[in-house]
């Protein structure tokens, strides 16, 4: 039964949790991209000392569950004295930053593989044309390969952001009260199962819709030839 009074009562808690989720995404997505770009470039390199570590990084973070990665970072890093004595410990002892690190590394691995496929999908004829014009390899990457790869990778990258948004629901397992954590907190206190979960699902849908709208605008800006005729 629809109990509007109950939804109004739990709305502030859920919105606070949604703000935490948005904050995690706002930090993890850019950090993951910063990780992914050099890993992708190393992955397409012919140098074994570059592509082998990049392949191992991608294989590990794509091959293990995000929940395991969260536990290893949150519960495991503190077991090492070198970590506890480092300048990173004031951050890594906080659950929020451990969640950011796990999400960034996880999405970095997936994004690197998306970028690798996009880079290798750039038509070879365009690269040869750049060489014929006297462009250096660095200039070819900057002016030809990376812009083209960005357009090719965008749909898959948006899908990865949405998957990361949904995967962020796991961070409540390491005491971060995000949207899912807030819903579980309400559920455990009120013993009402459906209302907090339905409300949380609606908020996740709203955030996903916002991501898709922004992505559609970016895709239209990057590929004006795909815009519908006026």
Buried (B, 14 or more C-beta within 10 A) or exposed (E): EEEEEBBEEBEEBBEEBBEBBBEBBEBBBEBBBEBBBEBBBBBBEEEEEBBEEBBEBBEEBEEEEBBEBBBEBBEEBBEEEEBEEEEEBEEBBBBBBBBBBBBBBBBBBBBBBBBBBBBBEBEEEEBEEBEEEEBEEEEBBEEBBBEBBBBBBBEBBBBBBBBBBEBBBBBBBBEBBBBBBBBBBBBEEEEEEEBBBEBBEEBBEEBBEEBBEEBEEBBEEEEEEEEEEE
